[in-house]
Amino acid sequence: ERRWPAVLGEFRAGWEQTQAAARTQMALRRQFASIDANHDGGLDATEYANLVLIKQAGKSAPPLSRFDANGNAKLEFAEYVKLVETLAAKQDAKK
């Protein structure tokens, strides 16, 4: 039998993790919207080249096509999230 304080602690930890993920998702959506200069719902090659993570990666930056899962020559939000996750993880590994 589990004790109520332990269950409550697990719930709080899960809730905090869920809230942190939601805040991150909202921040990424705001970033995406601000980068999408022509407001077409995707980042084209010019917008992609202007991403801070791409500029920081320099010549080692992956091409847009690496993350363009549907092959439409732009990144939709879900594809953008994959890009951010991948490049942020690489930057963290360098530290």
OpenMM code with the backbone's topology and positions (N, CA, C; nanometers):
from openmm import Vec3, app, unit

residues = "GLU ARG ARG TRP PRO ALA VAL LEU GLY GLU PHE ARG ALA GLY TRP GLU GLN THR GLN ALA ALA ALA ARG THR GLN MET ALA LEU ARG ARG GLN PHE ALA SER ILE ASP ALA ASN HIS ASP GLY GLY LEU ASP ALA THR GLU TYR ALA ASN LEU VAL LEU ILE LYS GLN ALA GLY LYS SER ALA PRO PRO LEU SER ARG PHE ASP ALA ASN GLY ASN ALA LYS LEU GLU PHE ALA GLU TYR VAL LYS LEU VAL GLU THR LEU ALA ALA LYS GLN ASP ALA LYS LYS".split()
positions = [
    Vec3(0.0844, -0.1185, 0.0000),
    Vec3(0.0000, 0.0000, 0.0000),
    Vec3(0.0888, 0.1246, 0.0000),
    Vec3(0.0544, 0.2176, -0.0863),
    Vec3(0.1335, 0.3411, -0.0962),
    Vec3(0.0740, 0.4479, -0.0065),
    Vec3(0.1576, 0.5258, 0.0483),
    Vec3(0.1152, 0.6332, 0.1368),
    Vec3(0.0762, 0.7565, 0.0568),
    Vec3(-0.0223, 0.8281, 0.1063),
    Vec3(-0.0710, 0.9480, 0.0395),
    Vec3(0.0388, 1.0523, 0.0163),
    Vec3(0.1242, 1.0845, 0.1121),
    Vec3(0.2287, 1.1846, 0.0849),
    Vec3(0.3202, 1.1448, -0.0316),
    Vec3(0.3506, 1.0158, -0.0460),
    Vec3(0.4351, 0.9717, -0.1568),
    Vec3(0.3634, 0.9903, -0.2902),
    Vec3(0.2371, 0.9556, -0.2932),
    Vec3(0.1575, 0.9713, -0.4155),
    Vec3(0.1449, 1.1191, -0.4504),
    Vec3(0.1205, 1.2022, -0.3509),
    Vec3(0.1089, 1.3459, -0.3721),
    Vec3(0.2402, 1.4026, -0.4264),
    Vec3(0.3513, 1.3560, -0.3718),
    Vec3(0.4824, 1.4008, -0.4201),
    Vec3(0.5047, 1.3619, -0.5652),
    Vec3(0.4657, 1.2408, -0.6010),
    Vec3(0.4780, 1.1960, -0.7406),
    Vec3(0.3893, 1.2797, -0.8321),
    Vec3(0.2681, 1.3081, -0.7845),
    Vec3(0.1769, 1.3904, -0.8636),
    Vec3(0.2353, 1.5294, -0.8857),
    Vec3(0.2857, 1.5909, -0.7806),
    Vec3(0.3439, 1.7249, -0.7926),
    Vec3(0.4609, 1.7256, -0.8903),
    Vec3(0.5475, 1.6251, -0.8803),
    Vec3(0.6625, 1.6174, -0.9705),
    Vec3(0.6154, 1.6034, -1.1154),
    Vec3(0.5168, 1.5187, -1.1374),
    Vec3(0.4620, 1.5022, -1.2720),
    Vec3(0.3961, 1.6294, -1.3230),
    Vec3(0.3227, 1.6964, -1.2356),
    Vec3(0.2551, 1.8208, -1.2718),
    Vec3(0.3577, 1.9276, -1.3097),
    Vec3(0.4625, 1.9406, -1.2298),
    Vec3(0.5662, 2.0396, -1.2586),
    Vec3(0.6350, 2.0100, -1.3917),
    Vec3(0.6591, 1.8832, -1.4186),
    Vec3(0.7216, 1.8446, -1.5446),
    Vec3(0.6295, 1.8777, -1.6631),
    Vec3(0.5018, 1.8514, -1.6475),
    Vec3(0.4047, 1.8818, -1.7522),
    Vec3(0.3960, 2.0321, -1.7754),
    Vec3(0.3955, 2.1101, -1.6693),
    Vec3(0.3892, 2.2556, -1.6820),
    Vec3(0.5148, 2.3109, -1.7490),
    Vec3(0.6314, 2.2568, -1.7162),
    Vec3(0.7566, 2.3003, -1.7791),
    Vec3(0.7544, 2.2695, -1.9286),
    Vec3(0.7049, 2.1523, -1.9646),
    Vec3(0.6952, 2.1145, -2.1067),
    Vec3(0.5987, 2.2080, -2.1798),
    Vec3(0.4888, 2.2440, -2.1168),
    Vec3(0.3912, 2.3347, -2.1792),
    Vec3(0.4519, 2.4734, -2.1987),
    Vec3(0.5285, 2.5214, -2.1002),
    Vec3(0.5942, 2.6521, -2.1134),
    Vec3(0.6953, 2.6501, -2.2277),
    Vec3(0.7702, 2.5419, -2.2387),
    Vec3(0.8674, 2.5287, -2.3474),
    Vec3(0.7975, 2.5280, -2.4819),
    Vec3(0.6896, 2.4533, -2.4918),
    Vec3(0.6127, 2.4454, -2.6167),
    Vec3(0.5588, 2.5835, -2.6556),
    Vec3(0.5086, 2.6588, -2.5595),
    Vec3(0.4565, 2.7924, -2.5868),
    Vec3(0.5683, 2.8854, -2.6323),
    Vec3(0.6850, 2.8757, -2.5679),
    Vec3(0.7984, 2.9596, -2.6069),
    Vec3(0.8437, 2.9267, -2.7491),
    Vec3(0.8480, 2.7979, -2.7823),
    Vec3(0.8855, 2.7574, -2.9174),
    Vec3(0.7838, 2.8060, -3.0197),
    Vec3(0.6567, 2.8023, -2.9869),
    Vec3(0.5532, 2.8517, -3.0793),
    Vec3(0.5689, 3.0017, -3.1030),
    Vec3(0.5988, 3.0767, -2.9969),
    Vec3(0.6204, 3.2214, -3.0124),
    Vec3(0.7431, 3.2480, -3.0993),
    Vec3(0.8514, 3.1741, -3.0739),
    Vec3(0.9724, 3.1903, -3.1548),
    Vec3(0.9427, 3.1601, -3.3005),
    Vec3(0.8759, 3.0488, -3.3247),
    Vec3(0.8437, 3.0072, -3.4603),
    Vec3(0.7636, 3.1158, -3.5316),
    Vec3(0.6624, 3.1683, -3.4647),
    Vec3(0.5779, 3.2722, -3.5249),
    Vec3(0.6586, 3.3973, -3.5563),
    Vec3(0.7538, 3.4330, -3.4712),
    Vec3(0.8329, 3.5531, -3.4963),
    Vec3(0.9340, 3.5315, -3.6090),
    Vec3(0.9800, 3.4102, -3.6275),
    Vec3(1.0765, 3.3790, -3.7332),
    Vec3(1.0067, 3.3650, -3.8683),
    Vec3(0.8832, 3.3206, -3.8673),
    Vec3(0.8046, 3.3011, -3.9895),
    Vec3(0.7636, 3.4379, -4.0437),
    Vec3(0.8578, 3.5060, -4.1073),
    Vec3(0.8398, 3.6445, -4.1501),
    Vec3(0.7218, 3.6642, -4.2445),
    Vec3(0.6970, 3.5691, -4.3337),
    Vec3(0.5865, 3.5848, -4.4283),
    Vec3(0.4562, 3.5214, -4.3781),
    Vec3(0.4597, 3.4686, -4.2557),
    Vec3(0.3401, 3.4146, -4.1886),
    Vec3(0.2661, 3.3088, -4.2704),
    Vec3(0.3431, 3.2213, -4.3362),
    Vec3(0.2801, 3.1157, -4.4154),
    Vec3(0.2755, 2.9816, -4.3424),
    Vec3(0.3137, 2.9820, -4.2150),
    Vec3(0.3066, 2.8594, -4.1363),
    Vec3(0.4263, 2.7682, -4.1509),
    Vec3(0.5304, 2.8162, -4.2159),
    Vec3(0.6514, 2.7363, -4.2319),
    Vec3(0.7722, 2.8254, -4.2518),
    Vec3(0.8884, 2.7706, -4.2202),
    Vec3(1.0121, 2.8458, -4.2376),
    Vec3(1.0749, 2.8065, -4.3702),
    Vec3(1.0883, 2.9036, -4.4602),
    Vec3(1.1518, 2.8765, -4.5890),
    Vec3(1.3036, 2.8873, -4.5736),
    Vec3(1.3762, 2.8718, -4.6822),
    Vec3(1.5227, 2.8685, -4.6771),
    Vec3(1.5824, 2.9966, -4.6186),
    Vec3(1.5261, 3.1123, -4.6538),
    Vec3(1.5770, 3.2398, -4.6011),
    Vec3(1.5525, 3.2502, -4.4518),
    Vec3(1.4331, 3.2153, -4.4092),
    Vec3(1.3994, 3.2200, -4.2661),
    Vec3(1.4852, 3.1197, -4.1894),
    Vec3(1.5056, 3.0025, -4.2476),
    Vec3(1.5888, 2.8984, -4.1865),
    Vec3(1.7312, 2.9499, -4.1662),
    Vec3(1.7863, 3.0145, -4.2679),
    Vec3(1.9234, 3.0659, -4.2594),
    Vec3(1.9377, 3.1727, -4.1522),
    Vec3(1.8289, 3.2395, -4.1174),
    Vec3(1.8332, 3.3446, -4.0156),
    Vec3(1.8156, 3.2934, -3.8733),
    Vec3(1.7921, 3.1635, -3.8567),
    Vec3(1.7784, 3.1072, -3.7224),
    Vec3(1.9101, 3.1205, -3.6461),
    Vec3(1.9014, 3.1597, -3.5211),
    Vec3(2.0212, 3.1749, -3.4382),
    Vec3(2.0986, 3.0432, -3.4296),
    Vec3(2.0277, 2.9316, -3.4106),
    Vec3(2.0960, 2.8021, -3.4007),
    Vec3(2.1706, 2.7678, -3.5293),
    Vec3(2.1165, 2.8046, -3.6426),
    Vec3(2.1815, 2.7774, -3.7709),
    Vec3(2.3037, 2.8680, -3.7860),
    Vec3(2.2884, 2.9939, -3.7514),
    Vec3(2.4024, 3.0864, -3.7583),
    Vec3(2.5142, 3.0416, -3.6651),
    Vec3(2.4784, 2.9972, -3.5442),
    Vec3(2.5795, 2.9513, -3.4489),
    Vec3(2.6506, 2.8261, -3.4983),
    Vec3(2.5795, 2.7402, -3.5675),
    Vec3(2.6394, 2.6167, -3.6178),
    Vec3(2.7337, 2.6440, -3.7345),
    Vec3(2.7139, 2.7566, -3.8024),
    Vec3(2.8023, 2.7949, -3.9122),
    Vec3(2.8033, 2.6914, -4.0236),
    Vec3(2.9229, 2.6590, -4.0690),
    Vec3(2.9371, 2.5651, -4.1813),
    Vec3(2.8928, 2.4242, -4.1463),
    Vec3(2.8867, 2.3930, -4.0170),
    Vec3(2.8431, 2.2587, -3.9771),
    Vec3(2.6910, 2.2491, -3.9615),
    Vec3(2.6196, 2.3583, -3.9934),
    Vec3(2.4733, 2.3579, -3.9822),
    Vec3(2.4131, 2.2595, -4.0816),
    Vec3(2.3152, 2.1823, -4.0364),
    Vec3(2.2499, 2.0885, -4.1283),
    Vec3(2.1648, 2.1633, -4.2302),
    Vec3(2.1482, 2.1076, -4.3480),
    Vec3(2.0600, 2.1724, -4.4456),
    Vec3(1.9142, 2.1614, -4.4013),
    Vec3(1.8334, 2.2528, -4.4462),
    Vec3(1.6907, 2.2522, -4.4147),
    Vec3(1.6286, 2.1168, -4.4498),
    Vec3(1.6717, 2.0589, -4.5591),
    Vec3(1.6126, 1.9332, -4.6061),
    Vec3(1.6266, 1.8193, -4.5054),
    Vec3(1.7247, 1.8273, -4.4170),
    Vec3(1.7430, 1.7216, -4.3158),
    Vec3(1.6234, 1.7126, -4.2216),
    Vec3(1.5578, 1.8249, -4.1965),
    Vec3(1.4449, 1.8284, -4.1028),
    Vec3(1.3105, 1.8434, -4.1734),
    Vec3(1.3129, 1.8600, -4.3042),
    Vec3(1.1912, 1.8775, -4.3827),
    Vec3(1.1295, 1.7402, -4.4121),
    Vec3(1.0604, 1.6858, -4.3147),
    Vec3(1.0079, 1.5491, -4.3230),
    Vec3(0.9093, 1.5291, -4.4381),
    Vec3(0.8318, 1.6322, -4.4698),
    Vec3(0.7318, 1.6160, -4.5757),
    Vec3(0.7797, 1.6657, -4.7117),
    Vec3(0.9032, 1.7129, -4.7193),
    Vec3(0.9628, 1.7502, -4.8472),
    Vec3(0.9024, 1.8696, -4.9181),
    Vec3(0.8435, 1.9630, -4.8423),
    Vec3(0.7812, 2.0792, -4.9062),
    Vec3(0.8710, 2.2037, -4.9079),
    Vec3(1.0000, 2.1856, -4.8799),
    Vec3(1.1006, 2.2927, -4.8841),
    Vec3(1.0812, 2.4000, -4.7777),
    Vec3(1.0123, 2.3656, -4.6699),
    Vec3(1.0024, 2.4552, -4.5550),
    Vec3(0.9761, 2.3713, -4.4299),
    Vec3(1.0010, 2.4309, -4.3160),
    Vec3(0.9793, 2.3602, -4.1897),
    Vec3(0.8499, 2.4058, -4.1256),
    Vec3(0.7593, 2.3118, -4.1024),
    Vec3(0.6416, 2.3403, -4.0213),
    Vec3(0.6843, 2.3333, -3.8746),
    Vec3(0.5916, 2.3655, -3.7861),
    Vec3(0.6271, 2.3745, -3.6445),
    Vec3(0.6875, 2.2453, -3.5896),
    Vec3(0.6275, 2.1310, -3.6163),
    Vec3(0.6791, 2.0041, -3.5621),
    Vec3(0.8200, 1.9762, -3.6135),
    Vec3(0.8461, 2.0103, -3.7377),
    Vec3(0.9796, 1.9910, -3.7940),
    Vec3(1.0786, 2.0874, -3.7288),
    Vec3(1.0331, 2.2095, -3.7022),
    Vec3(1.1149, 2.3089, -3.6328),
    Vec3(1.1527, 2.2604, -3.4933),
    Vec3(1.0579, 2.2005, -3.4227),
    Vec3(1.0855, 2.1477, -3.2886),
    Vec3(1.1953, 2.0412, -3.2948),
    Vec3(1.1886, 1.9528, -3.3934),
    Vec3(1.2930, 1.8496, -3.4100),
    Vec3(1.4288, 1.9141, -3.4337),
    Vec3(1.4322, 2.0178, -3.5161),
    Vec3(1.5561, 2.0910, -3.5411),
    Vec3(1.6120, 2.1488, -3.4116),
    Vec3(1.5279, 2.2171, -3.3357),
    Vec3(1.5718, 2.2791, -3.2105),
    Vec3(1.6221, 2.1729, -3.1134),
    Vec3(1.5487, 2.0634, -3.0994),
    Vec3(1.5918, 1.9556, -3.0092),
    Vec3(1.7284, 1.9021, -3.0503),
    Vec3(1.7481, 1.8800, -3.1788),
    Vec3(1.8736, 1.8232, -3.2285),
    Vec3(1.9904, 1.9189, -3.2087),
    Vec3(1.9734, 2.0431, -3.2502),
    Vec3(2.0840, 2.1386, -3.2403),
    Vec3(2.1111, 2.1808, -3.0966),
    Vec3(2.0079, 2.1908, -3.0149),
    Vec3(2.0289, 2.2254, -2.8736),
    Vec3(2.1048, 2.1145, -2.8034),
    Vec3(2.0731, 1.9891, -2.8352),
    Vec3(2.1438, 1.8759, -2.7746),
    Vec3(2.2915, 1.8760, -2.8142),
    Vec3(2.3198, 1.9118, -2.9402),
    Vec3(2.4592, 1.9198, -2.9860),
    Vec3(2.5341, 2.0297, -2.9128),
    Vec3(2.4674, 2.1440, -2.8907),
    Vec3(2.5313, 2.2541, -2.8194),
    Vec3(2.5575, 2.2166, -2.6746),
    Vec3(2.4619, 2.1474, -2.6121),
    Vec3(2.4804, 2.1025, -2.4742),
    Vec3(2.5965, 2.0051, -2.4628),
    Vec3(2.6136, 1.9195, -2.5622),
    Vec3(2.7213, 1.8214, -2.5606),
    Vec3(2.8574, 1.8879, -2.5715),
    Vec3(2.8636, 2.0034, -2.6353),
    Vec3(2.9908, 2.0754, -2.6506),
    Vec3(3.0349, 2.1426, -2.5223),
    Vec3(2.9411, 2.1667, -2.4320),
    Vec3(2.9732, 2.2393, -2.3062),
    Vec3(3.0489, 2.1526, -2.2098),
] * unit.nanometer
topology = app.Topology()
chain = topology.addChain("A")
for resn in residues:
    res = topology.addResidue(resn, chain)
    for name in ("N", "CA", "C"):
        topology.addAtom(name, app.Element.getBySymbol(name[0]), res)
